[in-house]
């Protein structure tokens, strides 16, 4: 079930480890796909726009929460690589407790701020209630998603990328069945779609918890490991907060941009919702390699195998750039047709907006590949502050477009928001990585 990331060909190890992660990501995105397609087909364009409208807010709250759990499991992989299994169990146990406590706290805050934020981003009146209904149900699943993300993160830290895939297969099947029942048959609309997502995540979380805690032979979490330890808590928060901040800052930029998009009406919102889902699928191969490389880097950093880290990053960077060329072609030539999956009879304006967006980002996709490689590499090394710096770059990019360019260039400026944000995030990440690479080379020579 597990991959040995501490020996053998680095690039081959990462690619084999990444394949189940890519499939897991595809299944995870299928949550949004299934919700969007069923809502768009059964309920209509307004409902699809309502679901898409909360994307940035959802990333702000849920992304912030999941960013914390991503940071929590970094030392688990590092201690595993170093062979310090007792400490590894300490960190794994504390991460479970922290995920649950923080998840419950976020639910309370999210329900207080969600409606004011919907007003703040200029949500059109015709979709406001639908957006509020969807997001307020969805937030009940935050603690569940945090626990699920934590369990799968622990499994991957130990070199197991296959079991998380099995958990997601179960979850997606439950989600699909419930979407058809609640939205298609019972006519519950966006509320049914949100409830289906929460219930399906709960099913996956239960199975993930049982398998990870009972079947991972290196894992032997005792009750004492679940009791928060101040030192471990401080270290995990030190790693988790910058990753979480990256999601928070990036999401704030997306909400600012969403405000500009909302000014163009429901057709533009629906167009970017559909086009954004196509874009997410194109991200899966590069994202999967990035996440796999983060685990590879963490384990080898813990084991002091710095040369393997450098070789892996070089190979994965080349592979990601090649993948980005293929993704660009798909976005430009096939993307506009895929948009029609989401709405049975899209209006001409919606299709035009979607085409313009996909053509624009398709020409700049190499920037995304750089982002996935360097952000995940630095996260695996434990230099998570770099994620926060990159998040600031993305925020500045989206603010620049929203406040300065959109008033003059209209929807065309909105389409360039992503590429500008990617560029401003890439620059500091590349600089920091090259600095760390020089440090590794000096350590290798010293050995």
N, C-alpha and C positions, 0 to 999 in steps of 0.2 A: 504493500500500500504506500510505502514511503520512498522518496528519492534521496540518495546520498549526495548532498550538496558540497561535501568537504573534500571530495576526491573526483578524479576523472576530468573529462573535457568540460571547462566552465560553461561555454555557450550551449553545448548539448544538454548539460544538466539543467540550465535555466529554461531552455525551450521545452524539455520534457515535463518539468515542473509546472510550466506556464499553461500547458494545454488544458488541464482540468480547470485552471483558474479562468481561462478564456471562456470555456463552456459555462462556468459558474456565472461569469459576468453577463454572458448572453442570456442566461436564464433569469438573472436579476433584472436586466433591462426589460425582459419579457413581461415583468409585472406592469411596467408603464405601457409597454406595447399592447398587452391584452386589455388593460383598463382603457387606454386611449381608443383602440379599435372598436371595442364593444360599446363604449360610451358614445363615440362618434357615429357609429352605425345605428345603434338603437335609440339614442337620445337626440343627437344632432350637433351642429357646429357650435352652438352656444355652450353646450355642455363640455365639448372638447376644449373650447377656449377657456372655460372656467377651470378645468383641470390643469391646463397649461399655464394659466395665470399664476397658480400657486407654486410653480416650479422653483422659482428663486427663493421664495419664503421657505419652502420645503427643504431646499439645500441649506438655507441659513440655519434652521433649527435641527433637522435630522442630520445634515452633513456635519454640523458642529459636534453633535453627540457622537457620531461614528468616527470622527477624526480623533476624539479622545481614545477610543478603544484601539485604534490603529497604533497610537503611541504606546498604549499600555502593554502591547504584546512584543514590542521591540526587544526589551531585555530578556523575554522568555526565549527568543531565538538565539540571542547572544550567549545566555547561560547554557543553552543546549549545545551550541557550538563549542563552548569551553569545557563541556562535560561536567558542569556543576549542577547536578540534577536536583539536589535539595533546595538550592536557591531558586532554581527554575520553578519548582512547585510553589515556593513562597510567592513569587511574582505572579504566577498563573492564578493562584487562589485569591490574592488581593485584587487582581484585575476583574475577576468575576463579581466580587462584592462592590467594587467601585462602579462598575458598569450598571448594576442594578440601582444603587443609591442615586447616582447622577441621573440615570434615565427617568426615575420617578420625579425627581426635582424639576427636570426639563419639561415634563408633561404639564405640571402646574403653571410654570412660567409661560409655556407656549400657548395655553388656552387663554391667558390674560392678554397677551400681546398680538395674537393672530388677527383679530378683526381690525384693530387700529393700524396694523401694518398693511392690511388689504386696502384701507382708505388711503394710507400714505403713498402707496404705489399707483394711485389713481385708477383703481379697478373700475371698469365700466359698470353702471348700475344694472344693466341687463344680465350680468353674470356674477354680481357680487354675492347674492345669497347662495348660488350654486358653489362658488369657490369656498365660502365660509363653511357650508355643510361638509364639503369634501375634506377640507384641511383639519377641521376640529375632530372628526372621527379618526382621521389618519394618525393624529398625535397620540392617541391611546396606545399605539404600537411602538412608541419610541423606546421604552425600557426593553421591550421584547427584541427590537432590532439591535439595540446595543448589546444585549446578552448573546444574541445569535452571532453578531459580528465578532464578539469576543471569543466565543467558542471556536468559530472557524479560524480566527486569527491564531489561536493557540495551536490548533491542528496544523496549520501551515508552518508555524514556527518550528514544529517538530519534523517538518519535511513531508507532511501528509496533505496533498492538495486534492485528493480524490474524494475523501469522505464529504468535505464541504459541498462538492458537486452533487452527491447523492441527496444531501439534505435539501438542496435547492430544487432538484427535480421533483421531489415530493411536494415542496411548497408551491411550485408553479402549477402542478397538476391540481392541487387544492384550489389555488387562486382562479384558475381557468373555470373549473366546475362551479365555483361560487359566483364568479362574474356572470356566467350564463344564467344561473339560477336567480340571483338577486337583481341583476340589471335587465337581462333579456326576458325572463319569465315573470318575475314578480314586479317589475317596473319600478324598482327603488332608485334608479338613476345614479347620480354621483355618490350618494350615500351608500348604496349597495356596493359600488366599486371600491370605496374606501374600506368598508367593513370586510370585504373579501380579502383585501391586502393584509389587514391586521390579523384576521383569523389564520390565513395561510402562513404568515410569519410565525405565529404562535406554534403551529404544528411543527414547522421546521426547527424552531428553537428547542422544543422538547426533545426531539430526536437528536439534535446536535449535542445538547447537554448530556444526554444519556450515553451516547457513543464516545464522546471526547473524554468524559470522566471515567468511563468503565473500560474502554477498549484501547486507549493509548497506553502502552505498557510502561513508557518512561514517566508517565504522569501518575503521581500518587498524592493527590491533594488531601491533606488532613483538615479537620475542623479548625485547627489553629492557623492554617494557611488562609482561611477565609476571614479571619479577624484582621481589620486594617492595621498595618504596621506603619508607623510614622515615617521611617526611613524609606521604605518601599513606596509608600504613598507619595512622598515628596519626589522621588526619582521618576515614578510613573507619570505624575502630573507635569514634571519638568519636560518629559518627552511628549506627553499627550497634548498639552496646551498649545505648543506651537503648531502642531498638525491641525488641531481644532481651529486655531486662529486663522490658518490658511483657508479652511472651509468658510469660516465666518466672514473674513475680509472679502474673499472672492464672491460669496453670496450677497454681501452688501452691494458690491459692484453690479451683480446681476439684477438685484432689486432696483437699483438706480436705472439700469438699462431697461428693465421691464416697465418702469414708469414712462420712459420715452416710447417704447413699443405700444403701450396701452393707448397712447395718443393717436395711434393710427387705426384703432377700432378692432372689433372682434375678428375680422378676416385676417388681419396681420397677426393677432395673437394665435389664432388657430393655425396659420401657416407656419409660424416659428415653432409651435408645439410639435406639429407633424415633422417638419424639417429637422428639428432638434433630436427627435427620436431616431431618425435615419443617421444623423451625425453620431449619436451615442453608439450605434451598432458598429460604425466604422472605427470608433475608438477602441473597441474591445481587444483586437490583437496587440496593439501598442500598450494599452493599459495592462493587459495580462502579463506581458513580458516585463513591464515595469514593476508590478507587484511581486512577480516571481524573483526578479533580480534583487528586490529589497530584502527578501528572506535569505537569498543566497549571500548577499553582502553581509547581513547581520550575523549569520552563522560563521562565515569565514573571518569576519572581523573579530568575533569572539575567540576564534581559534588562532588568530594572529597570521592568517594566510593572505597577506596583502597583495601579493602578485596575482593571485586568482581573482581578486576583486577588480584589478585594473584590466586584466584580460577579458573578464566578463562584460564590463562596461563598454569596452571598445567594440566587441562583437555584437552586443545587443543594440548599440547605437547604429551600427551599419544596417542591421536587420530591420530596425524600426524605421529608418529613413527609406528603405526599399518598400516597406509596407505602406508608408505614407504616400508614395507615388501611386500605388494601386488604389488606395482609398480615395485619393484625389480624383482619379478617373471615374470611379464608381459614383462619387458625389455629383460630379459634373454631368455625366451622361445618363446615369440610371436613377439618381436621387429624386428628380422631379416626378418620375412615374410612381415611385414608392410612396410619395405623399398621398396619392389617391387611395391608398389602403385605409386611411384613417377616416375619410368622409366619403360617403357613397356618391354624393353629387356636389363636389366643391365648386364654389363660385369662381369666376375667372380671376378676380382680384386676389383671392387666396392662393391660387396656383401660381400667379405671377410673382407674388411676394416670396413664396417658397423657392421658386427657381432662382430668383435673384440672390437669395441668401446662400443657397447651396453652391451656386457658381462662384460666389465670392470666397467662401471658406475653403472650397475645393482647391483653389489656386494657392493657398497658404498653409497646406496641411503639414509640411515638413516641420513647421514651428511646433506643432503638437507633439511630434515624435521626440523632439529634444526635451520638451517639458516632462513627458512621462519617464524618460531615461534618467535625467539628472535629479528630478524631484524625489523619485523613489530610491535612487542610490544614496542620496544624502540622508533620507529618512532611515534607511537600513543601517547606516553608520551611526545613527543616533544624533546627527546634527539637524534636529528637527526645526531649529530656529530658521534654517534656510527656507523651509516651507512657508513660514510666516512672512519672510521677506518677499518671496515670490508672490504670495497672496496680495501684498501691498502693490506690487507691480501690476497685477491683474486689475485691482481696484482702480488704480490711476488710469489704466487704459480704458476701462469702461466709463469712468467719470469724464475723461477727455472727450470721448465720443458722445456721451449723453448730453453734456452741458455745452460743449463748444461746437461740435460738428453737426449734430442732428438738426438744429434750427436752420442750418444753411443747406445741408445736403439730403435731408429727409431720410427715407428708409434706407437709402444706399449707405449712409453712415452707420446705421444699426448693423448692417451686414459686416462692416469692418471692425466692429467692437471686439469680436473674438480674436482675430489675428493681431490686433494692436495689443490686447491683453496678453496673448501668448508670448509675443516678442518681449514685452517689458518684464514678464516673469522669467523667461529663458536667460536673459543677460546675467542677473545676479547668481542664478543657479550654476551656470557654466563657470563663472568666475570662482565661486566657492569650491566647486568640484576640482578645478585645476589646481587650486591651492592645496587641497587635501591630497591630490594625486602626487604632487611634489613631496609632500610629507611621507607618503607611503613608499615612494622610491628611495628616499633617504633611509627609511627603516629597513628596507630590503637590502640595500647596500651595506648597512651596519651589521646585519645578520651574517 
